[in-house]
Amino acid sequence: MEKDHSARPYVVAVILTWNDTEMTSRCIRSVLANTYPRKDVVVVDNGSKVPGCAPLKEAFPSIVPVQLSYNTGFTGGCNRGMERALKMGADYVFLLNNDTIVHEDAIGHVVDAMEARPDAAMATALLLYPGEDRRVQFHTGRLHRDVGRHTHAGDGEPLTEAFRGVVETEFAPACAVLFRRKALEEVGLFDESLFTNWEDYDLCCRFQDKGWKLLTVGQAEVIHAHGQTTGRISPFITYFGTRNRLICLFRHGRKSAILRQAPFIARSFYWQVRGYGFDNWPAHRAFLKGIVNFLLGV
């Protein structure tokens, strides 16, 4: 007997793009080619210099375009897309970076995992680096709230059967994550005051504070070309990374523990500065501005 696909939950994928149609097209194509039957795609253009929704709609007539007139940040752009997905009646919202490529059976695997775990707010796919050597980029993560930090397991390791299966995680980057409608309605979307960077950390904390679980689905593969939109090291990312880490540290950490951990926190900021280079004056200015604006509540 043929399976009744109409019984499957309705998934709406949300893809945010900014000044790019080539990577976004690859991402859309991979989602549309996915074997999961009940899905639609919302594409949000976040105020690109040349608006991208019209050419993308022409190339992919089935997508639902959301054209924004200005850049509302990663948080605002994603929220506009997720709001549209929820209005469309999505049971699950599949949030994707535009520099991802989704394996043809990935959506089915993350949906199955979420259906089996009604206590889970979200599930992340297994993120892989581009390339034929198939190395893991993200499998699971831990939150260290009292120092404002998250650590990852599996980064750079060859893909093996050890990474398969469904496991709980404390943190997942917002690159290829499936959100449960009920959890988003209860906890809310991204904090738009963060604009970009650390918004996923903040949302993971908020989910868990409300008793929700987070999952990693090892059978669901997504290739992620990390840092292709804004760059991995730039004054822009340095500023928001610094300011938002401090916001999340004091929002979700314990004040007494933060005081005890102050030397470690200061040392970690030193390593951040060392990482982008002592002669990188634009990054230095962005770093200091991030600290000052945190203190001023900007």
SEDODO-100054 format. One line per field, with one value per residue (C-alpha): z, x, y negated; residue in three letters; residue number from 1. Coordinates in steps of 0.02 Angstrom, whole numbers, plus 50000, padded with zeros to 5 digits. Layout:
N
up = Z / ...
east = X / ...
north = Y / ...
r = ALA / ...
k = NUM / ...
This chain:
298
up = 50000 / 49954 / 50102 / 50138 / 50133 / 50187 / 50364 / 50377 / 50472 / 50366 / 50357 / 50296 / 50261 / 50290 / 50198 / 50230 / 50094 / 50081 / 49926 / 49854 / 49737 / 49685 / 49853 / 49894 / 49732 / 49775 / 49946 / 49875 / 49745 / 49878 / 49982 / 49833 / 49784 / 49958 / 49967 / 50109 / 50037 / 50137 / 50125 / 50060 / 50051 / 50113 / 50053 / 50144 / 50057 / 50196 / 50109 / 49974 / 49867 / 49718 / 49784 / 49762 / 49782 / 49604 / 49514 / 49640 / 49617 / 49430 / 49446 / 49577 / 49553 / 49702 / 49835 / 49947 / 49938 / 50079 / 50017 / 50155 / 50115 / 50231 / 50325 / 50488 / 50541 / 50548 / 50692 / 50608 / 50439 / 50512 / 50620 / 50470 / 50381 / 50531 / 50559 / 50379 / 50400 / 50556 / 50466 / 50329 / 50460 / 50478 / 50605 / 50596 / 50536 / 50456 / 50470 / 50349 / 50313 / 50128 / 50122 / 50163 / 50051 / 50120 / 50088 / 49997 / 50149 / 50287 / 50319 / 50343 / 50472 / 50578 / 50570 / 50624 / 50770 / 50827 / 50810 / 50923 / 51053 / 51093 / 51230 / 51101 / 51045 / 50902 / 50811 / 50716 / 50568 / 50569 / 50490 / 50373 / 50295 / 50105 / 50018 / 49972 / 50134 / 50228 / 50392 / 50533 / 50568 / 50710 / 50803 / 50982 / 51092 / 51275 / 51355 / 51484 / 51545 / 51685 / 51562 / 51408 / 51302 / 51202 / 51154 / 51011 / 50992 / 50830 / 50739 / 50602 / 50633 / 50489 / 50472 / 50547 / 50614 / 50787 / 50732 / 50680 / 50789 / 50886 / 51040 / 51153 / 51143 / 51246 / 51100 / 50912 / 50788 / 50689 / 50524 / 50490 / 50632 / 50638 / 50763 / 50837 / 50815 / 50995 / 51064 / 50959 / 51012 / 51195 / 51203 / 51058 / 50911 / 50906 / 51011 / 50876 / 50987 / 50959 / 50770 / 50729 / 50825 / 50988 / 50947 / 50937 / 51107 / 51182 / 51107 / 51162 / 51341 / 51334 / 51269 / 51406 / 51541 / 51491 / 51504 / 51318 / 51251 / 51099 / 50981 / 50854 / 50715 / 50647 / 50497 / 50431 / 50334 / 50287 / 50208 / 50276 / 50198 / 50363 / 50360 / 50176 / 50202 / 50330 / 50344 / 50495 / 50553 / 50520 / 50624 / 50599 / 50675 / 50807 / 50868 / 50880 / 50944 / 51087 / 51134 / 51119 / 51215 / 51362 / 51347 / 51349 / 51488 / 51607 / 51546 / 51569 / 51688 / 51877 / 51940 / 52082 / 51965 / 51835 / 51968 / 52014 / 51830 / 51788 / 51759 / 51637 / 51547 / 51530 / 51464 / 51335 / 51271 / 51259 / 51150 / 51043 / 51014 / 50978 / 50854 / 50741 / 50757 / 50867 / 50715 / 50660 / 50716 / 50640 / 50740 / 50898 / 50878 / 50850 / 51003 / 51116 / 51043 / 51082 / 51265 / 51282 / 51201 / 51314 / 51466 / 51398 / 51356 / 51171
east = 50000 / 50065 / 50109 / 49993 / 50115 / 49980 / 49995 / 50173 / 50205 / 50214 / 50392 / 50434 / 50618 / 50676 / 50831 / 50905 / 51008 / 51103 / 51192 / 51200 / 51097 / 51223 / 51247 / 51065 / 51013 / 51118 / 51036 / 50860 / 50895 / 50952 / 50795 / 50677 / 50766 / 50741 / 50636 / 50527 / 50351 / 50265 / 50378 / 50387 / 50529 / 50528 / 50672 / 50707 / 50814 / 50887 / 50897 / 51024 / 51096 / 51014 / 50853 / 50868 / 50691 / 50634 / 50771 / 50760 / 50571 / 50595 / 50720 / 50618 / 50432 / 50375 / 50469 / 50384 / 50487 / 50503 / 50593 / 50654 / 50696 / 50846 / 50964 / 50880 / 51025 / 51031 / 50906 / 50779 / 50792 / 50771 / 50626 / 50533 / 50553 / 50502 / 50351 / 50298 / 50325 / 50216 / 50079 / 50085 / 50042 / 50211 / 50223 / 50411 / 50522 / 50686 / 50806 / 50952 / 51102 / 51111 / 51286 / 51219 / 51179 / 51051 / 51066 / 50916 / 50850 / 50904 / 50734 / 50650 / 50779 / 50763 / 50573 / 50572 / 50687 / 50575 / 50416 / 50494 / 50543 / 50397 / 50504 / 50628 / 50617 / 50740 / 50853 / 51011 / 51077 / 51254 / 51359 / 51500 / 51640 / 51641 / 51756 / 51770 / 51857 / 51690 / 51745 / 51629 / 51605 / 51478 / 51404 / 51364 / 51399 / 51405 / 51356 / 51471 / 51357 / 51467 / 51606 / 51500 / 51567 / 51513 / 51622 / 51597 / 51633 / 51686 / 51754 / 51873 / 51855 / 51822 / 51640 / 51613 / 51468 / 51507 / 51422 / 51261 / 51108 / 51008 / 51088 / 51050 / 51154 / 51158 / 51203 / 51179 / 51226 / 51081 / 51144 / 51027 / 50904 / 50724 / 50615 / 50453 / 50311 / 50251 / 50424 / 50442 / 50269 / 50311 / 50490 / 50494 / 50608 / 50783 / 50821 / 50834 / 50935 / 51082 / 51073 / 51197 / 51310 / 51268 / 51082 / 51087 / 51173 / 51040 / 50896 / 50971 / 50981 / 50802 / 50737 / 50824 / 50768 / 50590 / 50626 / 50647 / 50778 / 50891 / 50945 / 51078 / 51023 / 51176 / 51090 / 51041 / 51189 / 51209 / 51365 / 51405 / 51531 / 51561 / 51583 / 51546 / 51425 / 51508 / 51681 / 51749 / 51861 / 51806 / 51776 / 51590 / 51596 / 51723 / 51606 / 51448 / 51542 / 51617 / 51462 / 51342 / 51453 / 51451 / 51262 / 51237 / 51364 / 51272 / 51099 / 51124 / 51271 / 51272 / 51341 / 51441 / 51518 / 51559 / 51658 / 51754 / 51788 / 51842 / 52027 / 51978 / 51855 / 51987 / 52112 / 51988 / 51964 / 52153 / 52158 / 52020 / 52127 / 52278 / 52175 / 52134 / 52309 / 52390 / 52418 / 52235 / 52183 / 52007 / 51971 / 52045 / 51928 / 51780 / 51828 / 51837 / 51676 / 51589 / 51643 / 51596 / 51425 / 51389 / 51428 / 51320 / 51177 / 51184
north = 50000 / 49827 / 49716 / 49570 / 49425 / 49301 / 49370 / 49305 / 49141 / 48985 / 48912 / 48737 / 48705 / 48526 / 48465 / 48293 / 48210 / 48047 / 47984 / 48158 / 48265 / 48398 / 48484 / 48457 / 48542 / 48695 / 48703 / 48684 / 48817 / 48940 / 48912 / 48929 / 49091 / 49162 / 49319 / 49254 / 49232 / 49091 / 48941 / 48764 / 48638 / 48458 / 48349 / 48186 / 48055 / 47949 / 47781 / 47826 / 47685 / 47770 / 47849 / 48037 / 48103 / 48064 / 48162 / 48304 / 48313 / 48317 / 48460 / 48554 / 48513 / 48618 / 48517 / 48389 / 48228 / 48101 / 47945 / 47828 / 47648 / 47638 / 47754 / 47805 / 47915 / 48104 / 48101 / 47987 / 48072 / 48246 / 48188 / 48116 / 48282 / 48386 / 48274 / 48305 / 48492 / 48496 / 48396 / 48528 / 48658 / 48743 / 48883 / 48864 / 48721 / 48776 / 48628 / 48635 / 48526 / 48489 / 48565 / 48739 / 48886 / 49008 / 49194 / 49266 / 49362 / 49242 / 49161 / 49329 / 49381 / 49223 / 49230 / 49413 / 49372 / 49229 / 49332 / 49463 / 49331 / 49215 / 49138 / 49069 / 48888 / 48906 / 49027 / 48987 / 49083 / 49150 / 49011 / 49061 / 48960 / 48947 / 49069 / 49251 / 49301 / 49281 / 49206 / 49155 / 48970 / 48985 / 49133 / 49080 / 48930 / 48882 / 48718 / 48639 / 48501 / 48434 / 48390 / 48350 / 48491 / 48642 / 48789 / 48912 / 49097 / 49179 / 49026 / 49082 / 49268 / 49389 / 49439 / 49612 / 49713 / 49642 / 49481 / 49566 / 49582 / 49453 / 49375 / 49229 / 49071 / 48911 / 48798 / 48797 / 48660 / 48587 / 48655 / 48801 / 48820 / 48881 / 48788 / 48854 / 48732 / 48751 / 48712 / 48554 / 48495 / 48525 / 48459 / 48336 / 48306 / 48231 / 48077 / 47943 / 47826 / 47946 / 47912 / 48052 / 48171 / 48264 / 48263 / 48454 / 48466 / 48354 / 48454 / 48620 / 48554 / 48491 / 48658 / 48755 / 48634 / 48677 / 48864 / 48903 / 49024 / 48999 / 49138 / 49179 / 49297 / 49385 / 49462 / 49289 / 49219 / 49037 / 48963 / 48790 / 48670 / 48578 / 48388 / 48358 / 48213 / 48098 / 48175 / 48267 / 48123 / 47944 / 47786 / 47815 / 47990 / 47936 / 47798 / 47903 / 48056 / 47954 / 47855 / 48002 / 48122 / 48001 / 47982 / 48171 / 48195 / 48080 / 48132 / 48319 / 48337 / 48331 / 48167 / 48243 / 48373 / 48240 / 48147 / 48304 / 48340 / 48163 / 48208 / 48346 / 48231 / 48095 / 48223 / 48285 / 48107 / 48092 / 48248 / 48172 / 48017 / 48125 / 48226 / 48080 / 48007 / 47874 / 47762 / 47770 / 47596 / 47598 / 47756 / 47676 / 47528 / 47643 / 47746 / 47593 / 47523 / 47688 / 47677 / 47493 / 47517 / 47665 / 47558 / 47417 / 47536 / 47495
r = MET / GLU / LYS / ASP / HIS / SER / ALA / ARG / PRO / TYR / VAL / VAL / ALA / VAL / ILE / LEU / THR / TRP / ASN / ASP / THR / GLU / MET / THR / SER / ARG / CYS / ILE / ARG / SER / VAL / LEU / ALA / ASN / THR / TYR / PRO / ARG / LYS / ASP / VAL / VAL / VAL / VAL / ASP / ASN / GLY / SER / LYS / VAL / PRO / GLY / CYS / ALA / PRO / LEU / LYS / GLU / ALA / PHE / PRO / SER / ILE / VAL / PRO / VAL / GLN / LEU / SER / TYR / ASN / THR / GLY / PHE / THR / GLY / GLY / CYS / ASN / ARG / GLY / MET / GLU / ARG / ALA / LEU / LYS / MET / GLY / ALA / ASP / TYR / VAL / PHE / LEU / LEU / ASN / ASN / ASP / THR / ILE / VAL / HIS / GLU / ASP / ALA / ILE / GLY / HIS / VAL / VAL / ASP / ALA / MET / GLU / ALA / ARG / PRO / ASP / ALA / ALA / MET / ALA / THR / ALA / LEU / LEU / LEU / TYR / PRO / GLY / GLU / ASP / ARG / ARG / VAL / GLN / PHE / HIS / THR / GLY / ARG / LEU / HIS / ARG / ASP / VAL / GLY / ARG / HIS / THR / HIS / ALA / GLY / ASP / GLY / GLU / PRO / LEU / THR / GLU / ALA / PHE / ARG / GLY / VAL / VAL / GLU / THR / GLU / PHE / ALA / PRO / ALA / CYS / ALA / VAL / LEU / PHE / ARG / ARG / LYS / ALA / LEU / GLU / GLU / VAL / GLY / LEU / PHE / ASP / GLU / SER / LEU / PHE / THR / ASN / TRP / GLU / ASP / TYR / ASP / LEU / CYS / CYS / ARG / PHE / GLN / ASP / LYS / GLY / TRP / LYS / LEU / LEU / THR / VAL / GLY / GLN / ALA / GLU / VAL / ILE / HIS / ALA / HIS / GLY / GLN / THR / THR / GLY / ARG / ILE / SER / PRO / PHE / ILE / THR / TYR / PHE / GLY / THR / ARG / ASN / ARG / LEU / ILE / CYS / LEU / PHE / ARG / HIS / GLY / ARG / LYS / SER / ALA / ILE / LEU / ARG / GLN / ALA / PRO / PHE / ILE / ALA / ARG / SER / PHE / TYR / TRP / GLN / VAL / ARG / GLY / TYR / GLY / PHE / ASP / ASN / TRP / PRO / ALA / HIS / ARG / ALA / PHE / LEU / LYS / GLY / ILE / VAL / ASN / PHE / LEU / LEU / GLY / VAL
k = 1 / 2 / 3 / 4 / 5 / 6 / 7 / 8 / 9 / 10 / 11 / 12 / 13 / 14 / 15 / 16 / 17 / 18 / 19 / 20 / 21 / 22 / 23 / 24 / 25 / 26 / 27 / 28 / 29 / 30 / 31 / 32 / 33 / 34 / 35 / 36 / 37 / 38 / 39 / 40 / 41 / 42 / 43 / 44 / 45 / 46 / 47 / 48 / 49 / 50 / 51 / 52 / 53 / 54 / 55 / 56 / 57 / 58 / 59 / 60 / 61 / 62 / 63 / 64 / 65 / 66 / 67 / 68 / 69 / 70 / 71 / 72 / 73 / 74 / 75 / 76 / 77 / 78 / 79 / 80 / 81 / 82 / 83 / 84 / 85 / 86 / 87 / 88 / 89 / 90 / 91 / 92 / 93 / 94 / 95 / 96 / 97 / 98 / 99 / 100 / 101 / 102 / 103 / 104 / 105 / 106 / 107 / 108 / 109 / 110 / 111 / 112 / 113 / 114 / 115 / 116 / 117 / 118 / 119 / 120 / 121 / 122 / 123 / 124 / 125 / 126 / 127 / 128 / 129 / 130 / 131 / 132 / 133 / 134 / 135 / 136 / 137 / 138 / 139 / 140 / 141 / 142 / 143 / 144 / 145 / 146 / 147 / 148 / 149 / 150 / 151 / 152 / 153 / 154 / 155 / 156 / 157 / 158 / 159 / 160 / 161 / 162 / 163 / 164 / 165 / 166 / 167 / 168 / 169 / 170 / 171 / 172 / 173 / 174 / 175 / 176 / 177 / 178 / 179 / 180 / 181 / 182 / 183 / 184 / 185 / 186 / 187 / 188 / 189 / 190 / 191 / 192 / 193 / 194 / 195 / 196 / 197 / 198 / 199 / 200 / 201 / 202 / 203 / 204 / 205 / 206 / 207 / 208 / 209 / 210 / 211 / 212 / 213 / 214 / 215 / 216 / 217 / 218 / 219 / 220 / 221 / 222 / 223 / 224 / 225 / 226 / 227 / 228 / 229 / 230 / 231 / 232 / 233 / 234 / 235 / 236 / 237 / 238 / 239 / 240 / 241 / 242 / 243 / 244 / 245 / 246 / 247 / 248 / 249 / 250 / 251 / 252 / 253 / 254 / 255 / 256 / 257 / 258 / 259 / 260 / 261 / 262 / 263 / 264 / 265 / 266 / 267 / 268 / 269 / 270 / 271 / 272 / 273 / 274 / 275 / 276 / 277 / 278 / 279 / 280 / 281 / 282 / 283 / 284 / 285 / 286 / 287 / 288 / 289 / 290 / 291 / 292 / 293 / 294 / 295 / 296 / 297 / 298
